[in-house]
Amino acid sequence: MTDKPRVWVSRPTFPGVIARLEPHFEVTVEDTERKLGPSELAARLARQDAVIVGLKDRIGAAEVGAAERLRIVANLAVGYDNIDVDAMSAAGIAVSNTADVLNESVADYAWALLLGAARRMTAAERWLRAGHWHATEFKAWLGSDVRGRTLGILGMGRIGQAIAHRAVGFGMPVIYHNRSPLPEAVERACHARHVDKAQLLGESDFLVLALPLTPRTRHAVGAPELALMKPTALLINIARGGIVDDAALAAALRDRRLAGAALDVFEGEPKLHPALLTLDNVVLSPHIASATTETRRAMTSVAVDNVLALFGHGPHAGRPPNIVNPNVL
Ligand code: DGY
């Protein structure tokens, strides 16, 4: 035992990056990826001065009830709907996220999903792997072009903007909806036009969701919103499960009231709505939009920087850069 403060890292990540904590902290890293139950998690947190956690760790008042030494929960994600920020603030615990370093990777992945869904890539691959390719009909596997079609973005934060920038190369007009329009200069740089939500739903050929999950955005796209979309449209969700009502989406996809979808996130993940698994007009992936080596390493580095900074070390000593509840500092 040492008298250094203690940091617990809830999931295996990049040891070379975590090593930056070692001169200042006693560091414990979980060596396997597993979800701890609430009481196991509370027991882990009780002994720590800082923790680096992931989306699978749901942390609220109960989990930090005995965590008297805990000063920071550094989340390995930009979204932090797994953490009850009000409860952390009430307990005087800072919460940090990994904003910005993942914008470009997530935007790339949104486009990978969009293009994959438009060209039916994963369904075609399944067909090929199943040994069905004896001859391909001229009119088999017809997808839809993206060029010139309208890209809609719901949630035009930094990730939404990075997605919009990429639309220029595809010659796509971009419309978006946010609670408030972006400053004109930012809109111009994104070649994007603010519209109301009904217009966004009704005019988008490809609708990408890039908004955080909050009580207000839960089921922001449910049956009534899906009914406003074109039957030829595709829905892409790289934001969070729960923003879409997955049961309503599965029904719309099954009945071809919506042409297709591409989903990286799911309500109740890692469980999926079973109907989604049976449909061929949906591309599915296991919440990997930020999963590149470079970006996951950078996310780890941001979490480490925030922990170091809160304890007065590292490049941002005393000024942790990504605190989402700065009132506690
Ligand atoms: C995030 O950072 O919020 C992503 O969804 C996790 O990869």
Boltz pocket constraint, residues with backbone or C-beta under 6 A from the ligand:
constraints:
  - pocket:
      binder: B
      contacts: [[A, 55], [A, 76], [A, 77], [A, 78], [A, 79], [A, 80], [A, 98], [A, 102], [A, 238], [A, 239], [A, 287], [A, 288], [A, 289], [A, 290], [A, 291]]
      max_distance: 6.0
